[in-house]
């Protein structure tokens, strides 16, 4: 197990370069198996979720070459369809993308239930219902799911919930199906647009990605392409919020400012001093911060992935802040860890309340999931003294070169294997 030790209360200044979006890259790597030749993927984040996916691709006999720290060449000429075992699937949530990709390519997928952060029940019923709508049969034996289809025929699919994963997975199953598939009430996150652009650059015929109605016309063959992963809007948000408290002059670069508008507008309301360019944000902690209210909703609303980091910022804002979490049923565990550091918090149903400003003090805390862990790193950077954060594997799943990036800004942080 790895732990983080952070000595907080220090100013963090300088420039931080945002990496490729985890939630785009973890879909693009499995999608590569739909290609009949080879793909080059640029700006892939150097995180453990990507390592897990690379090993699954190698298990399928794909030839995965690292061109540089953030670029991959994946040759699919010798790929084989094999079962994705429980041990592989459990490593991350995004292993479920091999269901749609293997079904779409071979009309058969044998995959176990995925892993992922325990922020709710996280069913995959909409994914499986979508596959069935295309003519697939879904069978379960223990934790193994076998999805087969004589033929995949395009169909109209309505998603009860605008699920990011289900939208992408159904796209994968539909790109080589016969005829046209329409996904209604599709999720509109920027990562979905990035994945659709990847598939289209191989020759897929997808229109409407980024809107609530996506149309996919099946094709027979998908050729080589080179594609770039978009910047990670959640990583960008994390550093901008850290800078809102701890920086006299922080530059967060390599972002798409449109993708983080829900956050930057909220921070401006709180009194954070931001200068927003198209591809970078300048952050200065000049003013007293005011408490605020957020309600997590699907894109382009306030993202659920940002609320746990925002709750740490709220401990430093004057007044009573409120977070209403409408996407996941169990995403407030981090508040109880913040409480150990002196935060004044309360949870009633799907609402979390934070009273500030409070002086945070160092403690021994536990990361309960990826973004909860990021919120605790933020809190440890604020608190005087040395904070220990346990279960940091969660955090390293989603933040590229976290220790190096924070050290470069002046943080006193070390990762210890115990
Ligand atoms: C993706 O998870 C992201 N993960 C999550 O980011 C993100 O929080 C989430 O989308 C929402 O934006 C990846 O992309 C790998 P959903 P996903 O399907 O696809 C319900 C992070 O921190 N639902 O959009 O699992 C579900 O229970 C992670 O980077 C069904 O009911 O999320 C939830 O309430 C955490 N049935 C809601 O939809 C289904 O079949 C949204 O889930 C699927 C989902």
Boltz pocket constraint, residues with backbone or C-beta under 6 A from the ligand:
constraints:
  - pocket:
      binder: B
      contacts: [[A, 22], [A, 23], [A, 26], [A, 93], [A, 94], [A, 117], [A, 120], [A, 121], [A, 122], [A, 123], [A, 124], [A, 125], [A, 126], [A, 127], [A, 128], [A, 161], [A, 162], [A, 163], [A, 164], [A, 165], [A, 166], [A, 187], [A, 304], [A, 305], [A, 326], [A, 327], [A, 328], [A, 329], [A, 370], [A, 371], [A, 398]]
      max_distance: 6.0
